[in-house]
Amino acid sequence: MTGYGESAPADKLFPFFGFTAENIVAKAHKVLGVKGA
């Protein structure tokens, strides 16, 4: 993990670490094998 100890409001840190709705949906689709979504 790079960035241990980061401190900022959640709305700044979540995107920094890749926790966005788009990334989470894309990862779920990949894990579930959803094509063309």
Backbone as a printed PyTorch tensor [residue, N CA C, xyz], in Angstrom:
tensor([[[  0.8460,  -1.1650,   0.0000],
         [  0.0000,   0.0000,   0.0000],
         [  0.8960,   1.2330,   0.0000]],

        [[  0.6340,   2.1240,  -0.9080],
         [  1.3690,   3.3820,  -0.9350],
         [  0.4450,   4.4890,  -0.4690]],

        [[  0.7840,   5.2030,   0.4930],
         [ -0.0830,   6.2630,   0.9710],
         [ -0.6780,   5.9680,   2.3250]],

        [[ -0.1100,   5.0420,   3.0400],
         [ -0.5720,   4.7640,   4.3950],
         [ -0.4600,   6.0450,   5.2120]],

        [[ -1.4830,   6.3560,   5.9540],
         [ -1.4620,   7.5280,   6.8040],
         [ -1.9990,   8.7760,   6.1400]],

        [[ -2.5500,   8.6420,   4.9430],
         [ -3.1430,   9.8010,   4.2810],
         [ -4.2660,  10.3530,   5.1400]],

        [[ -4.3910,  11.6560,   5.1500],
         [ -5.4240,  12.2900,   5.9450],
         [ -6.0640,  13.4120,   5.1440]],

        [[ -7.3650,  13.2990,   4.9660],
         [ -8.1420,  14.3110,   4.2530],
         [ -9.6030,  13.9100,   4.3630]],

        [[-10.5080,  14.7900,   3.9690],
         [-11.9220,  14.4160,   3.9480],
         [-12.1540,  13.2300,   3.0020]],

        [[-13.1430,  12.4250,   3.3240],
         [-13.4330,  11.2230,   2.5310],
         [-13.6490,  11.5420,   1.0630]],

        [[-14.2990,  12.6660,   0.7530],
         [-14.5640,  12.9800,  -0.6530],
         [-13.2880,  13.2670,  -1.4320]],

        [[-12.1850,  13.4680,  -0.7560],
         [-10.8820,  13.6350,  -1.4120],
         [-10.1030,  12.3220,  -1.4300]],

        [[-10.1790,  11.5710,  -0.3380],
         [ -9.4000,  10.3350,  -0.2420],
         [ -9.9740,   9.1930,  -1.0650]],

        [[-11.2910,   9.0510,  -1.0930],
         [-11.8740,   7.9290,  -1.8240],
         [-11.4320,   7.9210,  -3.2850]],

        [[-11.5560,   9.0140,  -4.0230],
         [-11.0750,   8.9980,  -5.4110],
         [ -9.5620,   8.7660,  -5.5040]],

        [[ -8.8060,   9.3010,  -4.5700],
         [ -7.3540,   9.1230,  -4.5540],
         [ -6.9910,   7.6460,  -4.5280]],

        [[ -7.7380,   6.8680,  -3.7630],
         [ -7.4860,   5.4350,  -3.6540],
         [ -8.3060,   4.6070,  -4.6370]],

        [[ -9.0680,   5.2530,  -5.5210],
         [ -9.8170,   4.5380,  -6.5480],
         [-11.2090,   4.0960,  -6.1350]],

        [[-11.6830,   4.5590,  -5.0040],
         [-13.0190,   4.1840,  -4.5420],
         [-14.0560,   5.1510,  -5.1030]],

        [[-14.3680,   4.9590,  -6.3750],
         [-15.4200,   5.7430,  -7.0180],
         [-16.5000,   4.7750,  -7.4770]],

        [[-17.6970,   5.2900,  -7.6730],
         [-18.7930,   4.4290,  -8.1360],
         [-18.4120,   3.7440,  -9.4410]],

        [[-17.8050,   4.4880, -10.3480],
         [-17.4270,   3.9270, -11.6480],
         [-16.4230,   2.7870, -11.4980]],

        [[-15.4070,   2.9760, -10.6760],
         [-14.4000,   1.9290, -10.4830],
         [-14.9740,   0.7010,  -9.7930]],

        [[-15.8360,   0.9080,  -8.8250],
         [-16.4300,  -0.2180,  -8.1020],
         [-17.3320,  -1.0290,  -9.0200]],

        [[-18.1390,  -0.3580,  -9.8310],
         [-19.0060,  -1.0590, -10.7830],
         [-18.1630,  -1.7990, -11.8130]],

        [[-17.1220,  -1.1650, -12.3250],
         [-16.2570,  -1.8130, -13.3150],
         [-15.6030,  -3.0620, -12.7260]],

        [[-15.1420,  -2.9760, -11.4890],
         [-14.5150,  -4.1350, -10.8460],
         [-15.5340,  -5.2480, -10.6290]],

        [[-16.7430,  -4.8940, -10.1990],
         [-17.7920,  -5.9000,  -9.9990],
         [-18.1170,  -6.5930, -11.3140]],

        [[-18.2350,  -5.8230, -12.3820],
         [-18.5170,  -6.4160, -13.6910],
         [-17.4000,  -7.3700, -14.1050]],

        [[-16.1570,  -6.9700, -13.8710],
         [-15.0270,  -7.8230, -14.2330],
         [-15.0570,  -9.1240, -13.4330]],

        [[-15.2710,  -9.0170, -12.1350],
         [-15.2950, -10.1970, -11.2640],
         [-16.4460, -11.1280, -11.6340]],

        [[-17.5940, -10.5450, -11.9740],
         [-18.7780, -11.3380, -12.3000],
         [-18.8100, -11.8020, -13.7540]],

        [[-17.8680, -11.3190, -14.5560],
         [-17.8100, -11.7240, -15.9510],
         [-18.8700, -11.0840, -16.8180]],

        [[-19.3190,  -9.8960, -16.4510],
         [-20.3340,  -9.1820, -17.2300],
         [-19.6620,  -8.5890, -18.4580]],

        [[-20.1900,  -8.8800, -19.6310],
         [-19.6260,  -8.3820, -20.8870],
         [-20.4350,  -7.2080, -21.4080]],

        [[-19.7360,  -6.2260, -21.9640],
         [-20.4040,  -5.1090, -22.6250],
         [-21.1640,  -4.1860, -21.7030]],

        [[-20.8350,  -4.2040, -20.4430],
         [-21.5490,  -3.3130, -19.5110],
         [-20.6760,  -2.1550, -19.1100]]])
